[in-house]
Amino acid sequence: MPVRPSGITNASFAPWIVALVFLALAAWLTFFSARPDLGPTVSAALIEQADIRPEPRRHVLGEPAAIPMGGYSLRCMECHRFFQSPPVERRILTQHTHIVLRHGQNTRCFNCHDRADRGKLIRYDGTRLGFDQVPRLCSECHGTVYRDWERGTHGKTLGSWDPASGKQRRLACHECHDPHAPAYPDYVPLPPPNTLRMGEQGSGHSAGIDSEHGQAESATLGGSGHDSPLMHRSSMPRGTKEPTE
Amino acid sequence: MTTPTSATTDVRIWDGPSADAPQPRRSFLRSAVAGAAGLAAFAAALSPLKDLDVMELADPQAFLQKHYKEMTPAEIEVALERIRNKVEARYGVRPDIRDLRPQAGVEFAYALNLSRCIGCRKCVYACVAENNQSRSPQIQYIRVVEMPRGTLDLERGNHHYDRPRVPDNDHYYMPVQCHQCANPPCVKVCPVEATWKEPDGVVVIDYDWCIGCRYCEAACPYWARRFNFAEPTLPKEELNPTMSYLSNRPRPRGVMEKCHFCLQRTREGRMPACLEACPTGSRKFGNLLDPTSEVSQILKTKRVFVLKEEVGTLPRFFYYFDERYPSAHDENVDDPRLPTSPAPEARP
């Protein structure tokens, strides 16, 4: 068997071709090969900035109270000086018709509003309060909640966490609750998570803890490694709807 | 059959060139194929480099940077300047990044009113907007778990609930985030001490020191730690430029992150972003050492519990309840003074 010589030195044109081939190969690998998948990516959930703005839930009347009407900001008595309310207490409203009164047993306008001076609120004992003293009015009936609010264990506080800083602002009752219908309305929830290791990717509307990941995570969350028979009770298979009554 | 001469020629073709008759074309092809294959392998081996972002390259300065606790103020300022330049190059905004230190005499605590939370998830997205989490893949620090009424068994909870309206009458809502434990298992398991507990109680992470082993994620019983599996993406216009070294500066791929009680806000006296966004006032934050603070009042006067008390983590995150008086909110109860109501029976 003859010994094979090193052949490349025999071809004077070889380096050019080799270089070209190599360059083309490198370029192809660099620019046209598939980028490795770094992980599932999803389009970011669109959140209205207004949804998460740190402001009170409601805009309230100040003291003295004034409402916009016909392009003017009118105080209560500027109309009610001329228009007295009829003496019948329970009736269909002809003015302020946007008000829906859903306040439990409290079904009379003049339980809270002063009949004589509409720019004021009135307590049961006849004390008149400005519109900036709403919590004192509400405390007549909601004593325990008022106690909690004064301590800071009920209600929302903005500003600083430090009471000594003087920058704390505890929102008044009517900055969160509608005084005419104090129960909170239902909210449209912001989108569910679509995060890595937090259930299935890419659906955006995952119906429950139904994937393998979800089970694993649920087990971790619950702190026990074994399969709980209760685990699936709250989860709904994809495509089914929660029973509603 | 071929002639003997041609047979000899055939044999010589298969044997390759002989010493006396070199065949440049054949040998060239052979070496070219071998060389091309070798280079192809080489180029393929190097091809991951094409995914290397310039921003990801560890500059020597960052590589030689010390652990946060070992840096002198001057060295921290150098690190902050490096981060400023990096963020400006990437997001086009020069951030206001500082190294905020804990205040003396302050231990933070968080309280959450389960009677009031309605599960609207505003806290989740306020947190994302404040803390520069990756939008895609999504990273969120807060999980709102929808729980069936009458149980505290988290295995029955669901954080993927997607109702048209909340709250649902048969469920209550329990947001879970980092509990900033006083006895944090995540800190114990970190092999490089990249995460630790600060004097004000907040468990922090030095993102430049984290090696991404995810031991802490496994150790956390509250599922509070998040890992950057991919390079975080964040629209330039959504970047929050108010940053702190240990909290919401942009994180690289391959490190852990988690809730830090909005250090960049709370160490300056402000409220956390999740609290400000809550429409119900369910979230309370304050100084545990101040008896007049809201959290102290809650611990003193409310029914409070911590999640998974039995694992001994001593969380700084408390859940509490309100007393409720359903009759006062009952729509059916009408004023007995109303003329439409039946007259009350006269007492004997």
HADDOCK unambig.tbl for C-alpha pairs under 7 A between the chains (distance, minus, plus):
assign (segid A and resid 2 and name CA) (segid B and resid 18 and name CA) 5.53 0.50 0.50
assign (segid A and resid 2 and name CA) (segid B and resid 19 and name CA) 6.81 0.50 0.50
assign (segid A and resid 3 and name CA) (segid B and resid 18 and name CA) 6.99 0.50 0.50
assign (segid A and resid 3 and name CA) (segid B and resid 19 and name CA) 6.89 0.50 0.50
assign (segid A and resid 4 and name CA) (segid B and resid 16 and name CA) 6.95 0.50 0.50
assign (segid A and resid 4 and name CA) (segid B and resid 17 and name CA) 6.54 0.50 0.50
assign (segid A and resid 4 and name CA) (segid B and resid 18 and name CA) 6.94 0.50 0.50
assign (segid A and resid 7 and name CA) (segid B and resid 24 and name CA) 6.06 0.50 0.50
assign (segid A and resid 7 and name CA) (segid B and resid 27 and name CA) 4.56 0.50 0.50
assign (segid A and resid 7 and name CA) (segid B and resid 28 and name CA) 5.81 0.50 0.50
assign (segid A and resid 8 and name CA) (segid B and resid 27 and name CA) 6.50 0.50 0.50
assign (segid A and resid 8 and name CA) (segid B and resid 28 and name CA) 5.29 0.50 0.50
assign (segid A and resid 8 and name CA) (segid B and resid 31 and name CA) 6.53 0.50 0.50
assign (segid A and resid 10 and name CA) (segid B and resid 24 and name CA) 5.40 0.50 0.50
assign (segid A and resid 11 and name CA) (segid B and resid 24 and name CA) 5.74 0.50 0.50
assign (segid A and resid 11 and name CA) (segid B and resid 28 and name CA) 6.41 0.50 0.50
assign (segid A and resid 14 and name CA) (segid B and resid 28 and name CA) 6.84 0.50 0.50
assign (segid A and resid 18 and name CA) (segid B and resid 32 and name CA) 6.15 0.50 0.50
assign (segid A and resid 21 and name CA) (segid B and resid 36 and name CA) 6.85 0.50 0.50
assign (segid A and resid 22 and name CA) (segid B and resid 36 and name CA) 6.10 0.50 0.50
assign (segid A and resid 22 and name CA) (segid B and resid 39 and name CA) 6.29 0.50 0.50
assign (segid A and resid 25 and name CA) (segid B and resid 40 and name CA) 6.36 0.50 0.50
assign (segid A and resid 26 and name CA) (segid B and resid 43 and name CA) 5.52 0.50 0.50
assign (segid A and resid 29 and name CA) (segid B and resid 43 and name CA) 6.90 0.50 0.50
assign (segid A and resid 29 and name CA) (segid B and resid 44 and name CA) 6.52 0.50 0.50
assign (segid A and resid 29 and name CA) (segid B and resid 47 and name CA) 6.57 0.50 0.50
assign (segid A and resid 30 and name CA) (segid B and resid 47 and name CA) 5.93 0.50 0.50
assign (segid A and resid 30 and name CA) (segid B and resid 50 and name CA) 6.33 0.50 0.50
assign (segid A and resid 38 and name CA) (segid B and resid 230 and name CA) 5.68 0.50 0.50
assign (segid A and resid 39 and name CA) (segid B and resid 229 and name CA) 6.68 0.50 0.50
assign (segid A and resid 39 and name CA) (segid B and resid 230 and name CA) 6.06 0.50 0.50
assign (segid A and resid 40 and name CA) (segid B and resid 137 and name CA) 6.65 0.50 0.50
assign (segid A and resid 41 and name CA) (segid B and resid 136 and name CA) 5.25 0.50 0.50
assign (segid A and resid 41 and name CA) (segid B and resid 137 and name CA) 4.62 0.50 0.50
assign (segid A and resid 42 and name CA) (segid B and resid 136 and name CA) 5.34 0.50 0.50
assign (segid A and resid 42 and name CA) (segid B and resid 137 and name CA) 5.77 0.50 0.50
assign (segid A and resid 43 and name CA) (segid B and resid 136 and name CA) 6.07 0.50 0.50
assign (segid A and resid 44 and name CA) (segid B and resid 135 and name CA) 5.17 0.50 0.50
assign (segid A and resid 44 and name CA) (segid B and resid 136 and name CA) 5.68 0.50 0.50
assign (segid A and resid 51 and name CA) (segid B and resid 122 and name CA) 6.91 0.50 0.50
assign (segid A and resid 52 and name CA) (segid B and resid 122 and name CA) 5.71 0.50 0.50
assign (segid A and resid 52 and name CA) (segid B and resid 126 and name CA) 5.50 0.50 0.50
assign (segid A and resid 52 and name CA) (segid B and resid 277 and name CA) 5.14 0.50 0.50
assign (segid A and resid 53 and name CA) (segid B and resid 277 and name CA) 5.98 0.50 0.50
assign (segid A and resid 54 and name CA) (segid B and resid 276 and name CA) 4.78 0.50 0.50
assign (segid A and resid 54 and name CA) (segid B and resid 277 and name CA) 4.81 0.50 0.50
assign (segid A and resid 57 and name CA) (segid B and resid 279 and name CA) 6.17 0.50 0.50
assign (segid A and resid 104 and name CA) (segid B and resid 328 and name CA) 6.78 0.50 0.50
assign (segid A and resid 104 and name CA) (segid B and resid 329 and name CA) 5.64 0.50 0.50
assign (segid A and resid 104 and name CA) (segid B and resid 330 and name CA) 6.02 0.50 0.50
assign (segid A and resid 104 and name CA) (segid B and resid 331 and name CA) 5.05 0.50 0.50
assign (segid A and resid 104 and name CA) (segid B and resid 333 and name CA) 6.63 0.50 0.50
assign (segid A and resid 104 and name CA) (segid B and resid 334 and name CA) 6.89 0.50 0.50
assign (segid A and resid 105 and name CA) (segid B and resid 333 and name CA) 6.20 0.50 0.50
assign (segid A and resid 105 and name CA) (segid B and resid 334 and name CA) 5.03 0.50 0.50
assign (segid A and resid 105 and name CA) (segid B and resid 335 and name CA) 5.01 0.50 0.50
assign (segid A and resid 151 and name CA) (segid B and resid 294 and name CA) 6.82 0.50 0.50
assign (segid A and resid 151 and name CA) (segid B and resid 297 and name CA) 6.50 0.50 0.50
assign (segid A and resid 152 and name CA) (segid B and resid 294 and name CA) 5.08 0.50 0.50
assign (segid A and resid 153 and name CA) (segid B and resid 294 and name CA) 6.08 0.50 0.50
assign (segid A and resid 153 and name CA) (segid B and resid 297 and name CA) 6.75 0.50 0.50
assign (segid A and resid 153 and name CA) (segid B and resid 298 and name CA) 5.68 0.50 0.50
assign (segid A and resid 155 and name CA) (segid B and resid 281 and name CA) 4.93 0.50 0.50
assign (segid A and resid 156 and name CA) (segid B and resid 281 and name CA) 4.12 0.50 0.50
assign (segid A and resid 158 and name CA) (segid B and resid 276 and name CA) 6.58 0.50 0.50
assign (segid A and resid 159 and name CA) (segid B and resid 270 and name CA) 6.06 0.50 0.50
assign (segid A and resid 159 and name CA) (segid B and resid 271 and name CA) 6.44 0.50 0.50
assign (segid A and resid 160 and name CA) (segid B and resid 269 and name CA) 5.24 0.50 0.50
assign (segid A and resid 160 and name CA) (segid B and resid 270 and name CA) 4.53 0.50 0.50
assign (segid A and resid 160 and name CA) (segid B and resid 271 and name CA) 5.60 0.50 0.50
assign (segid A and resid 161 and name CA) (segid B and resid 269 and name CA) 6.11 0.50 0.50
assign (segid A and resid 161 and name CA) (segid B and resid 270 and name CA) 6.21 0.50 0.50
assign (segid A and resid 161 and name CA) (segid B and resid 271 and name CA) 5.75 0.50 0.50
assign (segid A and resid 161 and name CA) (segid B and resid 285 and name CA) 6.27 0.50 0.50
assign (segid A and resid 161 and name CA) (segid B and resid 286 and name CA) 4.99 0.50 0.50
assign (segid A and resid 162 and name CA) (segid B and resid 269 and name CA) 6.54 0.50 0.50
assign (segid A and resid 162 and name CA) (segid B and resid 286 and name CA) 6.68 0.50 0.50
assign (segid A and resid 162 and name CA) (segid B and resid 293 and name CA) 6.89 0.50 0.50
assign (segid A and resid 163 and name CA) (segid B and resid 293 and name CA) 6.36 0.50 0.50
assign (segid A and resid 186 and name CA) (segid B and resid 165 and name CA) 5.83 0.50 0.50
assign (segid A and resid 186 and name CA) (segid B and resid 166 and name CA) 5.49 0.50 0.50
assign (segid A and resid 186 and name CA) (segid B and resid 167 and name CA) 6.34 0.50 0.50
assign (segid A and resid 187 and name CA) (segid B and resid 120 and name CA) 6.30 0.50 0.50
assign (segid A and resid 187 and name CA) (segid B and resid 165 and name CA) 5.32 0.50 0.50
assign (segid A and resid 187 and name CA) (segid B and resid 166 and name CA) 5.22 0.50 0.50
assign (segid A and resid 188 and name CA) (segid B and resid 120 and name CA) 6.68 0.50 0.50
assign (segid A and resid 188 and name CA) (segid B and resid 164 and name CA) 5.86 0.50 0.50
assign (segid A and resid 188 and name CA) (segid B and resid 165 and name CA) 4.65 0.50 0.50
assign (segid A and resid 188 and name CA) (segid B and resid 166 and name CA) 6.19 0.50 0.50
assign (segid A and resid 189 and name CA) (segid B and resid 119 and name CA) 6.89 0.50 0.50
assign (segid A and resid 189 and name CA) (segid B and resid 120 and name CA) 4.21 0.50 0.50
assign (segid A and resid 189 and name CA) (segid B and resid 121 and name CA) 6.03 0.50 0.50
assign (segid A and resid 189 and name CA) (segid B and resid 165 and name CA) 6.35 0.50 0.50
assign (segid A and resid 189 and name CA) (segid B and resid 166 and name CA) 6.22 0.50 0.50
assign (segid A and resid 190 and name CA) (segid B and resid 120 and name CA) 6.11 0.50 0.50
assign (segid A and resid 190 and name CA) (segid B and resid 121 and name CA) 5.49 0.50 0.50
assign (segid A and resid 190 and name CA) (segid B and resid 122 and name CA) 6.60 0.50 0.50
assign (segid A and resid 192 and name CA) (segid B and resid 160 and name CA) 5.23 0.50 0.50
assign (segid A and resid 192 and name CA) (segid B and resid 161 and name CA) 6.53 0.50 0.50
assign (segid A and resid 192 and name CA) (segid B and resid 162 and name CA) 6.23 0.50 0.50
assign (segid A and resid 193 and name CA) (segid B and resid 160 and name CA) 6.46 0.50 0.50
assign (segid A and resid 194 and name CA) (segid B and resid 138 and name CA) 6.38 0.50 0.50
assign (segid A and resid 195 and name CA) (segid B and resid 137 and name CA) 6.28 0.50 0.50
assign (segid A and resid 195 and name CA) (segid B and resid 138 and name CA) 4.70 0.50 0.50
assign (segid A and resid 195 and name CA) (segid B and resid 139 and name CA) 5.86 0.50 0.50
assign (segid A and resid 196 and name CA) (segid B and resid 137 and name CA) 6.82 0.50 0.50
assign (segid A and resid 196 and name CA) (segid B and resid 138 and name CA) 7.00 0.50 0.50
assign (segid A and resid 205 and name CA) (segid B and resid 162 and name CA) 6.93 0.50 0.50
assign (segid A and resid 206 and name CA) (segid B and resid 160 and name CA) 6.31 0.50 0.50
assign (segid A and resid 207 and name CA) (segid B and resid 160 and name CA) 6.48 0.50 0.50
assign (segid A and resid 207 and name CA) (segid B and resid 161 and name CA) 6.70 0.50 0.50
assign (segid A and resid 208 and name CA) (segid B and resid 158 and name CA) 6.43 0.50 0.50
assign (segid A and resid 208 and name CA) (segid B and resid 160 and name CA) 5.49 0.50 0.50
assign (segid A and resid 208 and name CA) (segid B and resid 161 and name CA) 6.53 0.50 0.50
assign (segid A and resid 209 and name CA) (segid B and resid 158 and name CA) 6.60 0.50 0.50
assign (segid A and resid 218 and name CA) (segid B and resid 155 and name CA) 5.58 0.50 0.50
assign (segid A and resid 219 and name CA) (segid B and resid 155 and name CA) 6.56 0.50 0.50
assign (segid A and resid 221 and name CA) (segid B and resid 154 and name CA) 6.60 0.50 0.50
assign (segid A and resid 221 and name CA) (segid B and resid 155 and name CA) 6.85 0.50 0.50
assign (segid A and resid 221 and name CA) (segid B and resid 221 and name CA) 6.56 0.50 0.50
assign (segid A and resid 221 and name CA) (segid B and resid 222 and name CA) 6.29 0.50 0.50
assign (segid A and resid 221 and name CA) (segid B and resid 223 and name CA) 6.25 0.50 0.50
assign (segid A and resid 222 and name CA) (segid B and resid 154 and name CA) 5.16 0.50 0.50
assign (segid A and resid 222 and name CA) (segid B and resid 155 and name CA) 5.01 0.50 0.50
assign (segid A and resid 223 and name CA) (segid B and resid 221 and name CA) 6.47 0.50 0.50
assign (segid A and resid 230 and name CA) (segid B and resid 156 and name CA) 6.31 0.50 0.50
assign (segid A and resid 231 and name CA) (segid B and resid 155 and name CA) 5.27 0.50 0.50
assign (segid A and resid 231 and name CA) (segid B and resid 156 and name CA) 5.30 0.50 0.50
assign (segid A and resid 233 and name CA) (segid B and resid 156 and name CA) 6.77 0.50 0.50
assign (segid A and resid 234 and name CA) (segid B and resid 156 and name CA) 5.63 0.50 0.50
assign (segid A and resid 234 and name CA) (segid B and resid 157 and name CA) 6.76 0.50 0.50
assign (segid A and resid 234 and name CA) (segid B and resid 158 and name CA) 6.94 0.50 0.50
assign (segid A and resid 235 and name CA) (segid B and resid 158 and name CA) 6.94 0.50 0.50
